Amino acid sequence: MKEEILGLESDFANNEYFGTNVWTEEKYRVLSGNVPVLLSAPHSVNQIRGDDVRNAEKFTGALTRYLCNATSSYGIFQIFTHADPNTDIENAYKNAVVNLVNAYNIKLLIDIHSSTFKDDADIDIVTNKRQTLRGNDDLYNNFKQIGIMHGIKVEENNEPNKEKENEIITVTSLICGIPTMRIVINNKRLNIYDNEKDFYKITRVIEDFINGFSNENVNNK
């Protein structure tokens, strides 16, 4: 698995995570799918916030690509450094997420991130105190149960950014009327060089969650 993930990460890792080798107006890339789930990795490369450059959340791009292939989900990810979709009021990436949801009848958005954790949790689910789940609280409960099965500790600290009204999960949930969730992964678990087994467990949890959601969606049609 390690070599596959490193290959999927190579586009993002170019130029010290500024992305593709030449300047381009291509702000994001989209993967087509067959199930009503959209995976997003807006911080797969460095982002510009005001006058500052924020470091990429490494391997979130490769993870998103891998999961799209494994589950037939739709995908979108940054491929070159531009403004941060989670902070700018108007942003092409964020607009593209909304357009994809509407165009392909997407039923669930999963926004994938990583961070440094203060505790021993593996994944933190952020839904702005479940507001972005739009009444589908069972989604968090299902995710946590799958985590337990795979030995992954899932928590729900729900620490949104100060300007949460601009975030992808907030905007998409409000405009499109679908449940959205931000999956924040302990970046120690995404260090595939040192923790390939943990990386694999993380992928299995998210993959099983997506497959369960997709199967339930099909059965309820």
C-alpha positions in Angstrom: 0.0 0.0 0.0 2.9 2.4 0.8 4.1 2.6 -2.8 0.6 3.2 -4.1 -0.1 6.0 -1.7 3.3 7.7 -2.4 2.5 7.5 -6.1 -0.9 9.1 -5.5 0.7 11.8 -3.4 3.4 12.8 -5.9 1.3 15.5 -7.7 0.7 17.3 -4.4 4.2 16.9 -3.1 5.8 18.6 -6.1 7.7 21.8 -5.3 7.5 21.3 -1.6 3.7 20.9 -1.7 3.0 23.9 -3.9 1.7 21.3 -6.4 2.1 21.1 -10.1 5.4 22.1 -11.7 4.2 25.2 -13.5 1.9 28.0 -12.7 -1.6 27.1 -13.7 -5.1 28.5 -13.3 -6.3 24.9 -12.5 -7.4 25.4 -8.9 -8.7 21.9 -8.4 -9.2 18.5 -10.0 -12.4 16.4 -10.1 -12.8 12.6 -10.1 -16.1 11.1 -11.4 -17.9 8.4 -9.4 -20.9 6.1 -9.3 -22.1 6.5 -5.8 -23.7 9.6 -4.2 -20.8 10.6 -2.0 -18.3 13.4 -2.6 -14.8 13.3 -1.0 -13.0 16.6 -0.7 -9.3 17.4 0.1 -9.0 21.2 0.0 -5.7 21.3 1.9 -3.8 18.6 -0.1 -1.3 21.3 -1.1 -0.2 24.6 0.6 -2.8 27.3 0.8 -2.6 31.1 0.8 -4.3 32.8 3.8 -3.9 36.6 3.5 -0.2 37.2 3.3 0.7 33.8 4.7 1.3 30.4 3.3 -0.3 27.6 5.3 1.4 24.2 5.1 -0.4 21.3 3.2 -2.1 18.6 5.2 0.1 15.8 3.8 -1.4 12.6 2.4 -5.0 13.9 2.6 -4.9 14.2 -1.2 -3.5 10.7 -1.7 -6.1 9.3 0.8 -8.9 11.0 -1.1 -7.7 9.6 -4.4 -7.3 6.1 -2.9 -10.8 6.2 -1.4 -12.4 7.4 -4.6 -10.9 4.5 -6.5 -11.9 2.0 -3.8 -15.5 3.2 -3.3 -16.4 4.8 -6.7 -17.1 8.0 -4.9 -16.8 11.4 -6.5 -13.7 13.4 -5.6 -12.3 16.9 -5.6 -8.9 18.2 -4.4 -6.6 21.1 -4.7 -3.7 20.4 -7.2 -1.9 23.8 -7.0 -1.5 26.4 -4.3 -4.3 29.0 -4.3 -6.5 30.7 -1.7 -7.9 28.5 1.2 -11.4 27.4 0.4 -12.3 27.1 4.1 -11.6 30.8 4.8 -12.4 32.9 1.7 -16.0 34.0 1.3 -15.9 33.5 -2.5 -13.8 30.6 -3.7 -13.8 28.6 -6.9 -13.1 25.3 -5.1 -16.0 25.8 -2.7 -18.3 26.8 -5.6 -17.2 23.7 -7.4 -18.2 21.5 -4.5 -21.7 23.0 -4.5 -22.0 22.6 -8.2 -20.9 18.9 -8.1 -23.4 18.1 -5.3 -26.2 19.6 -7.3 -25.2 18.2 -10.7 -24.7 14.6 -9.6 -27.3 14.3 -6.8 -24.7 13.8 -4.1 -26.2 12.8 -0.8 -23.1 13.1 1.5 -20.0 15.3 1.5 -16.9 14.2 3.4 -14.3 16.9 3.7 -10.9 15.3 4.6 -8.3 17.1 6.7 -5.5 16.3 9.1 -4.1 18.1 12.2 -1.9 17.7 15.2 -3.9 16.2 18.1 -3.4 16.9 21.8 -4.8 13.5 22.8 -4.6 10.0 21.5 -7.7 10.2 19.3 -7.2 9.0 15.7 -10.1 10.9 14.0 -12.1 13.9 15.0 -15.5 14.4 13.3 -16.5 18.1 13.0 -20.2 18.9 12.2 -20.6 22.2 14.0 -22.4 20.5 16.9 -24.2 18.3 14.3 -25.8 21.2 12.5 -24.2 20.2 9.2 -25.6 16.6 9.6 -29.1 18.0 9.1 -30.8 15.6 11.4 -28.7 12.6 10.3 -27.0 12.1 13.6 -26.8 8.3 12.9 -23.9 9.1 10.5 -21.6 10.0 13.4 -22.7 7.0 15.4 -22.1 4.6 12.5 -18.7 6.1 11.8 -17.7 5.7 15.5 -18.9 2.0 15.5 -16.9 1.2 12.4 -13.9 2.9 14.0 -14.2 0.6 17.1 -14.3 -2.4 14.8 -11.0 -1.4 13.3 -9.3 -0.2 16.4 -9.5 3.5 15.5 -10.5 6.0 18.2 -13.1 8.4 16.8 -14.1 11.5 18.7 -16.5 14.4 18.2 -14.8 17.5 19.6 -16.5 19.8 17.2 -14.1 22.7 17.3 -15.1 24.7 14.2 -13.0 27.6 12.9 -13.9 31.1 14.2 -15.3 31.9 10.7 -17.2 28.7 10.3 -19.8 30.3 8.0 -17.2 30.3 5.2 -16.3 26.6 5.7 -17.0 24.0 3.0 -19.2 21.8 5.2 -21.3 24.8 6.4 -21.8 26.3 3.0 -22.6 23.0 1.2 -24.9 21.9 3.9 -26.9 25.1 3.8 -27.1 25.6 0.1 -27.5 21.9 -1.0 -29.5 20.6 2.0 -27.3 17.5 2.4 -25.4 16.2 5.4 -21.7 17.2 5.5 -18.9 16.3 7.8 -15.3 17.2 8.2 -13.1 14.2 9.0 -9.9 15.4 10.8 -7.2 12.7 11.0 -4.4 12.7 13.5 -1.4 13.5 11.2 0.7 10.9 13.0 -1.6 8.2 11.6 -1.2 9.6 8.1 2.6 9.4 8.2 2.8 6.3 6.0 6.6 6.2 6.3 6.3 5.3 10.0 2.7 4.1 10.5 1.6 2.2 7.4 -0.6 -0.1 9.5 -2.4 2.9 11.0 -2.8 4.5 7.6 -4.4 1.3 6.4 -6.8 1.1 9.3 -7.9 4.7 8.7 -8.6 3.9 5.0 -10.6 0.8 6.0 -12.8 2.8 8.5 -13.7 5.5 5.9 -14.1 3.0 3.1 -16.5 0.8 5.2 -18.4 3.9 6.2 -18.8 5.1 2.6 -19.8 1.6 1.4 -22.4 1.3 4.2 -23.9 4.7 3.4 -24.0 3.9 -0.4 -25.6 0.5 0.1 -28.3 2.0 2.4 -28.9 4.8 0.0 -29.5 2.3 -2.8 -31.7 0.1 -0.7 -33.9 3.1 0.2 -34.6 4.2 -3.4 
